[in-house]
Structure formats: C-alpha cells, structure tokens
C-alpha cells in the first residue's frame, strides 16, 4: 500500500503522513514542529477562555516572582537594548512624520490615551510623568480620579 504524502503547512516540503496522527499538517523538522505548537497555542488562547485566563495568571505569577528580569536583561544585553531603542525612536519619528500632529512632541502616547472629545470617567488611572523622548511607561503612579458634576459647589473650609 502506497503511503499518503502531504505538503508541510510551514516549510512546504512533502512528508509521509502517519495514520496515527489526526490532521497531520506539519513535517517532523524542528522548526515545523515549533510552528505547529505555536499555531495550536494561538488558537487555544483565542478560543478557550479558561486556557487564556490560566496563561494570564501564569504570566503574572512569573512576572511577580522575577521582578528584575527585564532590568537585568537590558543591563546584560546593552547592544541589543540600544539597537532596539534606536529602532523604536526611528519608528516613532517616521510615524509622527506621517501623521503630522498639531503639537510637536517626542512623547509617545498610549493607544488608549484620552482625547479632548472623550469624557473622563471615574476610576483608577496610571499617572505618567511627561518628559521629551519618553517612549516607555516609566515611574507610573496609580491614582484614583473621581469626576464631579459641573454644578458641584465645594462646601469645605
């Protein structure tokens, strides 16, 4: 009996299908198996709320148990960090040049930054000091903001 052949979803090479494997879509090369696992993980995160939550909790736990990881990584990999920072500055500059904002500033705003037409809602916010060339959330403080109506009169001393 002739073995069935398929093309690998990742590298495109032909491979022999194993009858024991349902939906055999990837060959046995290391990078193809990595791509298969990555595809499974993306789909699982997208479709399974419990798995997504477990992954989030695990990442938060890891982050809490390794608070200085990124600080140490940046210190140990100075060239890599500097190169990434340069590239980010270049991307930021290019993006600003395309959008031509009314106010020239080197500050990069978060995606969910408030615009004048949006109402400020009561809640907790991150207060971030503004400085030129700031691209990362540094020295952020958590603050509680409570909105009051425009006809409110202060009755304190």
C-alpha positions as CSV (number, residue, x, y, z in Angstrom):
1,X,0.0,0.0,0.0
2,X,1.3,3.4,-1.0
3,X,1.9,6.0,1.8
4,X,0.0,9.2,1.6
5,X,2.2,12.3,1.0
6,X,1.3,15.9,2.0
7,X,2.9,19.3,2.0
8,X,4.0,20.7,5.3
9,X,2.0,23.8,6.3
10,X,5.1,25.6,7.5
11,X,8.0,24.7,5.1
12,X,6.1,23.4,2.1
13,X,8.1,20.1,1.8
14,X,6.5,16.8,1.1
15,X,6.3,14.4,4.0
16,X,4.8,10.9,4.7
17,X,1.5,11.1,6.6
18,X,1.3,9.0,9.8
19,X,-2.1,7.3,10.1
20,X,-1.9,7.6,13.9
21,X,-1.9,11.4,13.7
22,X,-5.2,13.2,13.1
23,X,-4.9,16.3,10.9
24,X,-1.2,15.6,10.1
25,X,-0.3,19.0,8.7
26,X,3.4,19.5,9.6
27,X,6.5,17.5,8.9
28,X,8.9,16.4,11.7
29,X,11.5,19.2,11.2
30,X,12.2,21.0,14.5
31,X,11.2,24.5,13.2
32,X,8.0,23.0,11.7
33,X,7.0,21.4,15.0
34,X,7.7,24.7,16.7
35,X,5.4,26.4,14.2
36,X,2.7,23.7,14.8
37,X,2.9,24.2,18.6
38,X,2.8,28.0,18.2
39,X,-0.3,27.7,15.9
40,X,-2.0,25.4,18.5
41,X,-1.2,27.9,21.3
42,X,-2.6,30.9,19.3
43,X,-5.8,29.0,18.5
44,X,-6.2,27.8,22.1
45,X,-5.7,31.3,23.5
46,X,-8.2,32.7,21.0
47,X,-10.9,30.0,21.5
48,X,-10.6,28.8,25.2
49,X,-11.3,31.4,27.9
50,X,-10.1,29.1,30.7
51,X,-6.8,28.5,29.0
52,X,-6.4,32.2,28.2
53,X,-7.0,33.1,31.9
54,X,-4.6,30.3,33.1
55,X,-1.9,31.7,30.8
56,X,-2.5,35.2,32.0
57,X,-2.3,34.1,35.7
58,X,0.8,32.1,35.0
59,X,2.5,35.1,33.3
60,X,1.5,37.4,36.1
61,X,2.9,34.9,38.7
62,X,6.2,34.6,36.7
63,X,6.4,38.3,36.5
64,X,5.8,38.7,40.2
65,X,8.4,36.0,41.0
66,X,11.0,37.6,38.6
67,X,10.5,41.3,39.1
68,X,14.0,42.3,38.0
69,X,14.2,40.0,34.9
70,X,13.8,42.7,32.2
71,X,16.0,45.2,34.1
72,X,18.8,42.6,34.3
73,X,18.3,41.5,30.7
74,X,18.7,45.1,29.5
75,X,21.8,45.5,31.6
76,X,23.4,42.3,30.3
77,X,22.4,42.9,26.7
78,X,23.3,46.6,26.3
79,X,24.0,46.5,22.5
80,X,20.7,44.7,21.8
81,X,18.8,47.1,24.0
82,X,20.4,50.2,22.5
83,X,19.7,48.9,19.0
84,X,16.0,48.3,19.8
85,X,15.8,51.7,21.4
86,X,17.2,53.3,18.3
87,X,14.9,51.4,16.0
88,X,11.9,52.4,18.2
89,X,12.9,56.0,18.0
90,X,13.2,55.8,14.2
91,X,9.7,54.1,14.0
92,X,8.3,56.7,16.3
93,X,9.8,59.5,14.3
94,X,8.5,58.0,11.0
95,X,5.0,57.5,12.5
96,X,4.9,61.1,13.7
97,X,6.1,62.4,10.3
98,X,3.2,60.5,8.6
99,X,0.5,61.7,11.0
100,X,1.9,65.3,11.3
101,X,0.4,66.1,14.7
102,X,-0.6,69.6,15.6
103,X,1.7,69.6,18.7
104,X,5.3,68.6,18.0
105,X,6.5,66.4,20.9
106,X,8.8,63.4,21.3
107,X,6.3,61.8,23.7
108,X,4.6,58.6,22.6
109,X,1.0,58.4,23.9
110,X,-0.6,55.1,24.9
111,X,-3.2,53.8,22.5
112,X,-6.0,54.4,25.0
113,X,-4.9,57.9,25.9
114,X,-7.7,60.3,26.4
115,X,-8.6,62.8,23.6
116,X,-10.4,66.1,24.2
117,X,-13.7,64.7,22.9
118,X,-13.7,61.8,25.3
119,X,-15.2,62.1,28.7
120,X,-13.0,61.3,31.7
121,X,-14.6,58.5,33.7
122,X,-14.1,57.9,37.4
123,X,-11.7,55.2,38.1
124,X,-8.1,54.2,38.6
125,X,-5.5,55.6,36.1
126,X,-1.8,55.5,35.6
127,X,-0.2,58.9,36.1
128,X,2.9,59.0,34.0
129,X,5.4,61.9,34.2
130,X,5.8,63.7,30.8
131,X,9.3,64.2,29.5
132,X,10.8,64.6,26.0
133,X,11.8,61.4,24.2
134,X,9.8,59.2,26.6
135,X,8.7,56.0,24.9
136,X,8.1,53.6,27.8
137,X,5.9,53.8,30.8
138,X,8.4,54.8,33.4
139,X,7.7,55.8,37.0
140,X,4.0,55.4,36.6
141,X,1.8,56.0,39.6
142,X,-1.7,54.6,40.1
143,X,-4.2,57.3,41.0
144,X,-7.9,57.4,41.7
145,X,-9.8,60.0,39.8
146,X,-13.4,60.8,40.7
147,X,-15.4,63.0,38.4
148,X,-17.8,65.6,39.9
149,X,-20.7,67.3,38.1
150,X,-20.2,70.8,36.7
151,X,-22.8,72.3,39.2
152,X,-20.9,71.0,42.3
153,X,-20.1,73.6,44.9
154,X,-17.3,73.0,47.4
155,X,-18.5,73.3,51.0
156,X,-15.2,72.7,52.8
157,X,-13.3,75.1,54.9
